[in-house]
């Protein structure tokens, strides 16, 4: 177990500098895979409310993407649970000083 943790720590990207600033723009992205049987129109409307859209569709699934403030991404992920997401991938927050 310790060996596995050590290997994982070596894969981490080193942090060179951390800034704390009150005036910044912070965004996070999430990709969500839905079964095609779900209501695409409702999912698209919900995505638009959170700065997102449907980015891909195939015979079996649709993939939606949202990019917004982290707390709004949280809210989006709570709201989409009723559409039975098959998979959710979420980035970490990124920020830039104004």
BELJOMO-V53861 format. One record per pair of residues at least 24 apart in sequence whose ideal C-beta (glycine too) atoms are under 8 Angstrom apart, sorted by the first residue. I is the first residue (numbers start at 1). GAP is how many residues later the second one is. D is the distance in Angstrom with one decimal. If there is no record, write none. Layout:
((I;GAP;D) (I;GAP;D))
This chain:
((19;78;6.9) (21;76;5.0) (23;74;6.8) (23;75;4.8) (24;71;4.8) (24;72;6.3) (24;73;5.0) (24;74;6.2) (25;70;6.5) (25;71;5.4) (25;73;6.4) (26;43;6.1) (26;44;6.6) (26;67;5.5) (26;68;7.2) (26;69;4.2) (27;40;5.6) (27;41;6.5) (27;42;6.6) (27;43;8.0) (27;66;7.1) (27;67;5.9) (27;68;7.6) (28;39;7.2) (28;40;7.0) (28;41;7.2) (28;42;4.5) (28;45;4.8) (28;62;6.9) (28;63;5.8) (28;64;6.9) (28;65;4.7) (28;66;7.3) (29;36;6.6) (29;37;6.9) (29;38;4.5) (29;44;7.6) (29;61;7.3) (29;62;4.4) (30;35;7.2) (30;36;5.3) (30;43;5.3) (30;46;6.9) (30;47;6.4) (30;58;6.4) (30;59;6.9) (30;60;4.5) (30;61;7.2) (31;24;7.6) (31;32;6.0) (31;33;7.3) (31;34;5.3) (31;57;7.4) (31;58;4.6) (31;59;7.9) (32;31;7.0) (32;32;5.0) (32;33;7.8) (32;34;7.8) (32;45;7.6) (32;48;6.1) (32;53;4.9) (32;55;7.3) (32;56;5.2) (32;57;7.8) (33;28;5.1) (33;29;7.5) (33;30;5.2) (33;52;6.4) (33;53;4.6) (33;54;4.2) (33;55;7.7) (34;27;6.3) (34;28;5.1) (34;29;7.6) (34;30;6.8) (34;46;7.8) (34;49;5.6) (34;50;7.1) (34;51;5.7) (34;52;6.6) (35;25;7.0) (35;26;6.2) (35;49;6.3) (35;51;6.1) (36;24;5.6) (36;25;5.9) (36;26;6.1) (38;24;7.7) (38;45;4.6) (38;46;6.4) (39;44;7.2) (42;41;7.4) (43;37;7.1) (43;40;5.8) (46;30;7.1) (46;33;6.0) (46;34;6.4) (47;29;7.9) (50;25;7.5) (50;26;4.3) (52;24;7.4) (61;25;6.5))
